[in-house]
Amino acid sequence: MIADNLTDEEISRFKIFSELMPNIKLRTSLRRYLPHKNLFSHVTGHLGPVSKEDKIIFSQSNYSNDALIGKVGIERTFEELLKGKAGKSFIEVDVFGNRIREINRVAPLRSKDITLTLDINLQRLARQELNSRRGAIVALDPSNGHIKAMVSSPDYNPNILNRSEFDIPLAESSLDEAPFFNRAISGSYPPASTIKPFIGLLGLEEKIIDASTIIEDVGFFQLKEDGRRYRGWKEDGHGKVNLEKAIVESSDVFFYELSSKLTIDRISSFLAKFGFGETTGIELLTETESILPTRNWKLGNIGETWFVGDTINIGIGQGYITSTPLQLAVSLSAIANRGIIYKPTLVTQDYGQESNQKTFASVKIKNQSHWEVIEKSMISVINSWNGTAHNLYKEGGTVIAGKTGTAQIRSLVDQELTVSEEYEGVRLNIKDRDHALFASYGPVPDPNLVVVVIVENGESGSAVAAPIAQKLIEEYQKSTDYEQ
């Protein structure tokens, strides 16, 4: 190949002088074009020139020098199905390379179509609601694991990359914002207070607490071993708090005390059942594991022994623990499904990929009524006057179970200042501001959508992330009601 991606002007000039170059032929070829451009970029992925590594991985396939290959996303995972098989033409030429005749022709094999589970209207709405802010949204159907929307922002236009020459200035890609990084499956964030329903459920199961257990929240929890104080986000405390109020108002002190009694061993073992610390097995090869810390993990990775203070931080979703938006959505689907977890999938049928088998895990608990205790508390996060997401409440509206979260980027350690005073200094740097989180599902009692939203440096889960999730759940109900 001498030249590629010719313009109309270049083609016209070639035709004028083609008689002077009889051995040079003009050839047309099909190119992948995505009409929705950026909308599905982190799901579909893009094509690119075949690298040496690609030739090793796909050693059984013969790629021409000008071929394009799936680099990431669905394009990569299902490369061999989407590519099909190129045809061949065997040509007899003379000593000067001039064509004499075609000896044989091998017809190409058509590629297969891959149908995705995504709902285009929900996907478009999710991208619109993020509004170019850094973050991610995952929406899935808890009854089968089908991903209905997966958005990571910023994104990119795959059509720019679906060519054999990269003649687009890289500056246009805003590389500093990592547009090629899929935050939905690879962004590792502290789950923050979205972990509290899981910790509360464990406390019930281990009989450390029951639904009526009261803890006095005075604004801090003091560790008996060393006298250190762990401050809650509300400086004057929440007063007398039971489990429901602790989830509704997001009392840190309640979960500090509860987690200190549970120990990291029980916490990590329990959270592992929900998929924390693991990949989900979705058909995207760049998915990364989140971190579910244990004593051995800290010793091996940090070189230190485990302290009770580490456990206390885990109890509010801070410290060493992380999750991806997809993993958090899958974990939350267990509460929506009363323990059943379907493996998430982006494709509607089995294309021979083990990751698409409709398998599921089951989280077994001792007392089934504990699911209802947690769900009722999460509904009250929105419906109760004192809920952290009461701003979403609409009389007669869609019933949603949710939990707000504010993931700290910088630790607040100055005991001489209040939490709000110290944070005012931290937030001067935008990239040090807290992430806004909301994990939710609805409509209750028969949820058909789990939605997790994270807006990086968005600060407020209730004001920034929660309204996005609510809008997605409500709009999805309108479309499903219409279909029925």
Secondary structure, 3 states (H helix, E strand, C coil): CCCCCCCHHHHHHHHHHHHHCCCCCCCCCCCCCCCCHHHHHHHHCCEEECCHHHHHHCCCCCCCCCCEEECCHHHHHCHHHHHCECCEEEEEECCCCCEEEEEEEECCECCCCCCECCCHHHHHHHHHHHCCCCEEEEEECCCCCEEEEEEEECCCCHHHHCCCCCCCCHHHHCHHHCCCCCHHHHCCECCHHHHHHHHHHHHHHCCCCCCCCCEEECCEEECCCCCCEEECCCCCCCEEECHHHHHHHCCHHHHHHHHHHHHHHHHHHHHHHCCCCCCCCCCCCCCCCCCCCCHHHHHHHCCCCCCHHHHHHHCCCCCCCCECHHHHHHHHHHHHCCCEEECCECECCCCCCHHHCCCEEECCCCCCHHHHHHHHHHHHHHHCCCCCCHHHCCCCCCCCEEEEEEECCCCCCCCCCCHHHHHHHHCCCHHHCCEEEEEEEECCCCCCEEEEEEECCCCCHHHHHHHHHHHHHHHHHHHHHHHC
